[in-house]
Amino acid sequence: MDHTAYVKPAGAARPIQKPRPLQLGFDVPMVLVVVSLTVIGLLMVYSASWNYTLRNGESASYILNRQIMWALVGGALAALLTFINYHYYQRLVVPAMAVTMVLLLAVLFINDNNTGPTRTLFNGSIQPSELAKLTIIIYLSAWLYSKRDVLSNISFGLLPIMVILGITAGLILLEPDLSAAATVIMLGGLLFFLANGELRQIVLVLVVVCLLGALVVNISDTGRQRFTDYVMGLQSPEDASYHVRRSMEAVVRGGVFGVGIGKGTTKFTGLPVPWTDSIFAVIVEETGLLGGTVIILLYLFFLWRGLKIAQRAPDMLGKLLAAGVTLWVALEALINIGVMVNVIPFAGNALPFMSAGGSNMVTTLAGIGILLSVSRSSIAEKSATEGRSFGAVIDLRGRDRRRGVSRGNRSAGSRR
């Protein structure tokens, strides 16, 4: 037997190792769509506001500069929240809800606007109702997660959540801010549904909400006027409210391809607050139905990515947080766009990432930070959710009944 040692030929090729794909640890498509909407929003805020600021003795970029500042603040907050484990919020929900309630009460006693609704603090710098939307998502997500085993019991499930929503929405109604109150109630109902609330309880909630909505419309001058304008606008666009008539005028003027960015005129001739509530009308006038369709597609892409993050979340808390933030942003966009063309009754909801306003921009981007935090956890623990189908929002309901909370330092074997 030949014991001569085998010598590897000098020119032998080494095994080729395939490069590993770059993983950033969070949902990159979500970041890209948020950045795209924010940048487009900054451009359109400048286009819609420069003439107004000049007429008021400010520089043409005054509102734009403030919006850039708030976008940077919100972006920094989103980056910070991205790298905080979302389970940590369970410890903070009660203090956060208490602070929000105090701010909502303070608005009622500190009149920041002597000529209209009282909705802001510190000379318009803070709008607590915007903070309340995000806070209610975090609070209800943590509360529903902790009570997931007793939600079928009305005393522990439905009644407490109705009290929480009722107090929050009631304080917002007193400002009055009908659209924000309605948004809070809708978010609460959606989260209760996604937490696997029983169908009979969900039907009961819908009945109660409809009755309360009818009551508000009948006893509130603002609500009654808005509903009347909506019905008249459905019968004839010429009989719609002034705001809707001017926004529809902008849409008609824009046509298919628009009149060109910066060349719209409706914003100069009476379109109410074109850089905030009416910014979508400015977008369609200047970029046409084509530009408006692109914006809607971006929001639909946001909705898809957000629900994918929710579906892949390691536990029910992550699912509720991700779905809550996603549906909040999508709902705000739907209401704002629908109002501009009289599809739904008038409401003062801002267009997320695009309407000028510090409170809305900062709270919305903070919500994105929480969403990306869930995304980071799902990527780190993707083995927990691989292979599940995701055909509809209903797939988010009640698929996770684990009692334990996933931790980043647990081994794969201990999580299964």
Residue, then its C-alpha position, 0 to 999 in steps of 0.5 A: m500500500d502506497h502511504t505517499a501523502y496526497v499533495k493538492p495540485a497548486g492550481a486547484a480551484r477553491p470552492i466558490q462561496k456565494p455572497r450573502p445578500l445585504q440585510l438591513g434588519f428592517d423593511v426597506p420598501m416601507v422606508l422607501v415609500v414613506v420617504s417618497l411620500t414625504v419628499i413629494g409632500l414637501l414639494m407640494v407644500y411649498s407649491a401650495s403655500w409660497n403665495y400665502t406666506l408672501r402675502n403675510g409678510e413671511s419668506a416664500s419658504y416659511i411653511l416649507n422650512r417648518q415642515i422640513m424641520w418637523a420632518l427631520v424631528g419625526g425622522a429622528l424619532a422614527a429612527l430611535l423607535t426603530f431600534i427599541n424593542y416594541h415590547y418595551y412600550q407595555r411598560l409605558v402605555v399607562p403613563a403615555m395615556a395619562v399624559t395624553m388625557v391631561l393634554l386633551l383636558a388642557v386644550l379645553f381650558i387653555n383657549d389657543n384660538n378665540t375665533g374657532p375650535t380649540r384644538t391646539l396648545f402653545n400657539g398651535s405647536i401641539q395638537p393633542s388629538e393627533l397624539a391621541k390617535l397614536t397613543i390609543i393604538i399603542y395602549l389598546s394593542a398592549w391592553l388587548y394583548s394582555k387580555r387576549d385570553v378573556l376577550s370573549n367575556i364582555s366584562f373583561g373585553l368589550l365593556p373596558i374597551m368601550v370605556i377607554l374609547g368613549i373617554t378619549a373620543g369624548l374629550i376630542l369631541l368637546e374641542p370639537d374635532l369630529s373627524a379625530a374622534a371618529t378616527v379613534i373609534m374606528l381604530g379601536g374597533l379595528l384593533f378589537f377585531l384583529a385581536n379576535g374579538e367575538l363576532r357578536q361583540i363586534v356587531l354590538v360595537l358597530v350598532v352602538v357606533c352607528l347610534l352614537g354617530a347619528l346622535v352626534v349628527n343630530i345634536s351637533d351643528t357642525g355634524r348636521q351641516r356636514f352631513t347635509d352638505y354631503v347629501m346635497g353634494l351627492q345630488s348635485p356637485e354645485d350644491a356641495s359645501y364650498h370647500v368641496r366645490r373648490s377642490m373639485e374645481a381643482v381636480v377638473r382643471g388638472g385633467v389627465f396630466g395637470v397644469g404643471i407643478g407650481k402653476g395651479t391657480t385654485k390655491f390662489t383663488g379661495l381653496p381653503v388651507p391648500w397646504t394642509d387639508s386640501i393638499f391632494a386637490v393641489i396635487v391633482e390640479e398640478t399633476g393631473l389624474l396621473g399624479g393623483t393615481v401615483i399618490i393613491l398607489l403609493y398609499l396602497f403600497f404602504l398598506w400592503r407592506g404594513l400588513k405584511i409586516a403585521q402578518r410576519a410579527p413574532d406575536m400578537l402584540g407586534k401584529l396589533l401594533a403594526a396593523g394599527v399603525t398601518l390602518w391608521v395611516a391608510l384610513e387617514a389617507l382614505i378620508n382625506i382623499g375621499v373628502m376632496v371628491n365628496v365620496i364621504p362626508f367632510a372631515g378635517n383629517a390630514l393627508p399623512f406625510m404630505s399635509a403641513g403640520g408638525s403634530n401630524m408629521v411627528t406622530t405619524l413618523a413615530g408610528i412608522g418607527i414602531l412599525l419598523s421595530v416590529s419589522r426588525s423583530s420579525i426579520a430576526e425571528k422569521s422562523a416563527t412565521e415562515g410559511r403562513s399565507f396572507g390573503a386578507v386582513i382577517d388572517l391577522r386575527g388571533r393566530d398567536r395564543r402564546r403566553g410568552v413574549s419573544r425575546g431577542n436573545r432567546s435561541a431558536g429552539s426555545r422559541r418553538 
